[in-house]
Amino acid sequence: MAEAEFIIRTEGLNKRFKTVQAVKDLSLNVRKGDIYGFLGPNGAGKTTTIKMILDLINPDSGDVYIKGILTRENGVGVRQGIGYMPERTQFYRNLTALQTMEFFAELKGVDKAECDELLNKMGLEKWKDKKVGTFSKGMVQLMGIGQSLLGSPELLILDEPTSGLDPRWARILKDTMLEVNSNGTTVFFSSHLLSEVQELCNRVAILNKGQLIIEDTVEKVSEGQMQKPKLILKISGDAGAAAQVIRKGGFSDVDFHGNVVSVHCDSHERTKVLNLLAQANIVVDDFRTQEVSLEDAFMKYIGDERSVGGELNGD
């Protein structure tokens, strides 16, 4: 793929904080027009990577290119075309929402007329004259998204954007991301919420312990572990006995709990499972198929670790 098609490209990024290797030999390729999900457990190195992409901290080694421009040679110029919302959004508490947006518009050299429009877009028009210090965490988060959109940036970088949002605000945010992307903005956002990445993204990278595990389309990442879909059966009677029948029939990945049995099998094997149970006079009240999800793939890629090293200040 031509260099011009990548809006973000990193080559061999490394960053260490004392004894902690936060990011190790990280190379990413984000295409123009993508909604790109940057996934990883807490402490994986996502925030450190974002700060290096933005030239806010320097890598120990490696390079970052934004639109083909080496950021360490022109970091200020590169950032002018980027909208950014950090993981922890803070504003002056004594300013109103509108004053806050106008303050950032001045910093960015953007027409202040955008401020009202963006507050409306984020659902905050009723509170534009209220002081930000009275806002809930979710409302502050939406203010952070709003200021990042000033000037219609070509690239939007969001660090855990839905953190702290209730479902109503989260929906506004997701719709906004889809809308700006449809208008040509590339969206790069970090998250540990797999459902929102699967819903929004066309490409995804998974980071663990500062290292890139995989980077591809959501579909290919989900299928990458070659795990079969799950057949879930509600049994009338002893689910343990049903599970034993299925195992004896040649299926190894079988589990049961209560009156529910699950087995990983391909579509052409489902009939065999149902026939095995019917021959054993076991009644199936209901069944459904659960396709392989991004969450399944994610857990396979990172294993069962609940806390991994990498980020000193969290993700």
N, C-alpha and C positions, 0 to 999 in steps of 0.2 A: 504494500500500500504506500502511496506517495506521502512524503513528509507533510505536505500541505493539508492532508486529510486528518491529521492528528492535532487536536487543540491542546492536549496535555501529553507530554511524553517524558518519562523519567528513565534514566539509565544508571543502574547499579548504585542506588542510593543507600548510604550507610549512615547511621547515627547512633552514637553510644553516649549514655549518661553515666559517668563513673563506671560501675561494674555491670550496668544493664545495657544490653544491645537492643535498643528500641526498634531499629529498622535495619534489616540486613539484605544487601544486594537486591534492592527492589527496583524492578523495571515495569512500568505501566504504560499502556497506550490507550488514550481516550480519544475517540473519534468525534469530529464535529457533528453536532446534531444528536448525540447520544443522551439518554438519561442513564447515567452510569452509577451503579450502586457499589459502594466500598464497604464490604462486610468484614466483620471480625468480632470476636469476643472482647469484652472489656480488657484493656491492657494489651491489645494486639499490635498497637503502633499506628492506629488510624489518624489520631490527632497530630502526632509528630510528623507523619507523612504530609498531611494537609499544610502544616506550617512550613515545611520545606518546599512544597509546591508553590506557596505564596511568597517564598523568599523572606519569611518572618524569622526563621532560624536557618542556619547554614548546615548542610550535610557535612559529615566528616570526609566523605568522598562521594563521587557520582554527580550527575547533572540533571537539571530540570529544564525542559523547553516548553514554553507556552506559545502556541502558534509559530513554532519554529525558532523562537527567540530564546537564547540562553538567559535564564532569569538572573543569574549572578552577575551578568554584565549590564542588565537594564531592568532590575527588579521593580523600581518605581514606575517606569513606563509600562511594563507588562501589567501591573496591578490596576492600572487605570481602566482596563477593559473587563475587570472581574468584579462581580458582586459576591460578597463573602459574609456569611453569618457564622460566628464561632460557636462552639458548644455551649459556653456560658455567656449569655448575652446580658450586658449591663448598660444602663443609660443613666443620665443625670436625673435623679428622682424629682427635682423641683421644676423640671421642664414639662410642658404638656406634650401630648403625643404629636400634635402638629408642629410645635416648636422643635421637638426632637428631630422630626423628619426634615424640617427646614434647615436645621443645623447641619445635618449630613448632606443635604442638597448643596449647601454652600461649600462644604469641604470637597465635594465631588465636582463642583462647577456645573450643577444641573439646574434646570428651570424649576423653581419652587412650585409651579403649577402641578407638577407630578405628585406632590405630597398628598394633597386631598384625594386624588385619584387612587393612589396606592393604599391609603388608609381605608377607603371604601372597599377596595379589592380584598383587603385582609379582614373585612368585617368589623373595623374599629371606628367607623365614622361617628357613632354615637358618643365615643369617648375622646374625640380628637382634642377637646379643650380641657380634658382632665389630666392631672399630673401623673406622670408615669410611675411615681412612687406609690400610687394607690392601685396599680394594676396587679392582676394575678400573674403567676409565672407563665401561664399559657398566653396571656395577652402581651407580655413582654417578649415572648418568643415570636409572636406574630409581628410585633414591631421590628424585631431583628430581621425577619424575612422581608418586610416592607422596605427597610433601608437598603437591604442588599439588592433590591430591584431598581433602585434609583438609577436613571440613565440608561435603562434597557441594556444591561451588560450582555456581551456575547457569551460569557462563561459565568455560570453561577455555581459557587462552591459552598455547600451547607454541611456543617458538622452536627450530626444528630438532630436534624431539624424538628422532628416531631416529639422530642423529649419534653415531657411535661404538658403536652397538649391533650385535652379531652377529645373524644371522638368528633365532636362538632368542629372544633378548631383544626383538628388533624385533617378533616375532609376539605376544609377551605385551603389548607396548605397543599395538599395533594393535587387538588384541582388547579391551583395556581402553578405548580410545577409543570403539570401537563400543558397548561395554556401557554406559558412562556416558551416551553420546548417546541410547541407547534408553531410558534412564531420565530423559531430559529436559534433560540438560546440552548447551549449545551449545559446540562445539569449534572453536576458531580456531587453526590452526597454520601456521607458515611452513615452507617446504621448498624444496630444489632437486631433490628426488628425484621425478620425474614419475610413476613407477610407483605409489608409495604414495599420491599425491594422487588418481590415477585410481581406485585401489582403494577409497579410503575416503570421498572427498568427494562431496557433491552440488552444491556451488557452489565456484567458484574465481576468484581474481583473479590477473592476471599483471602484475608490476611490472618496469619496466626504466628505469634511470637516474633513479629516483625518481618516475617517472610511471606512472599506471595505463594499461595497454595495453587490457585488457578485463576485465570482470567479468560472469560468467554461469554457467549450469550447465556441468558438465564436458562434457556431450554437445554443447552449443551451441558451447563454446569449441573443442572438437575438430573440429567440422564447420565452424567459422567461416572457415577459409581456403579452403573449397570444393575441397580437394584430393581427388582420386579415390583409391579403394583401390588397393593395389599388387598386381599379379599377378606372382608369382615362379615362374619356370619352370626346371627342371633339364633341360639339353639334352644329348643324346647326340651329341657332335660339337662343331663350332665355334660357340661362343656369339656371337662377333662377327658371323658370317654371319647368325645368327638375329636378332640385334638390327637388322641392316641390313634384313632382310626386313620386320620389324615397322614400322620407320620408313617404309619405302616404302609400307606399307599405310595410312599416314595418322596414325601415332602418334608424337608428338614427345618425350614424356617417357619415354625408353627408356634403360636402362643395362645393362651386363653386366660380370661378373667371373668369371674361370675358366670353368666350364661352366654358370653361372647367369645368366639374363636377367630383368630386372624391367621392368615397364611399368605406368604408372598408367592405369587404365581403369575405366569403370563395369561393372556386372555384365553388362549386355546386350552389352558389347563383347568380353567374354572369348572367346566362341565365335569371333568374327571373328579374334582373335589366333591361336587354335589352328588355325583353318582356313588362315590365311596360312602358318603353319609346315608344316602337312600338305601344302599345294600345292607348297611348296618342297622337299618330301621331307626335312624336318628332323624328327628324332624327339624327342619330348618324353617324358622318363623319368618326370617327376613335376611337379606344379604345385600351388600353394596361393595363397590370397588373404590379404593382410594389410590389415585395416581401418585407417582413419585413426586415429591415437592422439593422446593429449594431447601426447606428445613431439613428434610431427610439427607440431602446431599451435604449440607453444611455440617451436620453432626458426624457424618461419615468422614468428611475431610479433616475436621479438627479433633475428632475423637471425643472422649467423654470428659475432657478437662473442663472444669468449671471456672478456673482462674489461672491465667497464664501471665508470665512476665512480659515486659516490653515498655509499657507506658508509665512514666513516673507520675504524671498528673491525670491519669485516667483517659478514657476515650469519650 
